[in-house]
Amino acid sequence: MDTACLATGNPMPPPPVAWSADADDVHAAARGDRQAFQRLYRQHVDRVYGAVYRLAGYDHARAEDLTQDAFVRAWQKLGEFRHESAFGTWLYRLAVNVALMDIRARSAQPVGFVSDEDLPDPGEVPFCAAEREELERTIARLPPRARAVLVLHDVEGWRHEEIASELDMAVGTSKAQLHRARALLRRMLEPGERS
């Protein structure tokens, strides 16, 4: 707490506009500095890839394409970044939007199945690697919109209002898709249904 403000009786000054460790690189990149943008890429690529990877149904090739597309769009839109939030937050949201647009564009196409070789390496999870792989394989088999709602809500922590807005659906539809996705997961994970 600022004791000088308390001593004088003046109210606390407003917090500064969101300024992060990335701010200098963001400003430089917006002026065309490619090295600054490369530093931003290295700093944020893992989080972006992780989000689009889950939304793409654990499809490495598709996630790599979507990640690159997200960074291309970020480079193109960097001048529009208003610094009202952290750059990482803005970039993450842009990347999720890229993945969601891909889901909408593929909505008529069937969901592909992911081979065991294409599953992610197990990380630190509260259950064993085999259980994680089975869960990821099962999530990848969900219909794209149900998978998107499940990942955004249960993994990424989005509210139904945000999901509904991004997927152009009613809040009730988002809730129904989440219920559907969870029911499908339970059914597919039952011992008699596993493949």
C-alpha positions, 0 to 999 in steps of 0.5 A, a space after each residue: 500500500 502506498 503510505 504517502 497517499 495515506 499520509 496525505 489523505 489522497 486516494 490511491 492513484 489508479 493502477 497503471 494500464 496493463 504493462 507486462 514483461 512483454 510490453 517493450 517487445 509488443 511495442 517494438 513488434 508493432 513498429 515492425 521489429 521481427 526479432 521482438 515478435 520472435 521473442 514474443 513467439 518463443 514466450 507464448 507458443 507453448 500456451 497457444 499450442 496447448 489450447 489449440 491442440 486440445 480444441 483440435 482434438 489432439 491432432 498435432 498437424 492441425 494444432 501446428 497449423 492453427 498455432 501458426 495461423 494464430 501468430 500470423 494473425 497476431 502479427 497482422 493485428 498487433 497494431 490493434 492491440 490496445 494494452 488493456 490486458 496482458 499481451 499473452 491474454 490477448 494472444 491466447 484469446 486470438 488463438 482460441 478464436 482461430 481454433 473455434 473458427 476452424 471448428 465452425 468451418 469443419 462442422 459438417 466434417 466427421 471427427 477424426 480419430 487420433 492414433 496412439 502415436 499422436 497422443 501428447 506426452 503425459 505431463 504432471 496430472 493427478 492421475 496416471 499416464 495411461 488414464 490421461 492418454 485414454 481421456 485425451 483419446 476419448 475427448 478427441 473422439 467427441 463431436 467438434 462443438 461438444 469438444 470445444 465447449 468441454 475444453 473451453 469450460 472444463 479445461 480452460 475455465 471459460 464461462 458459458 456466456 463467453 463460450 456462447 459468444 465465441 461459438 455463436 450459440 445460446 448460453 443454454 446451447 453451451 450448457 447443453 453441449 457441455 452436458 452432452 460432452 460429459 455424458 458422451 465421455 462417461 459412456 465412452 469411458 465405461 469398461 464395456 465401451 472402451 475401444 
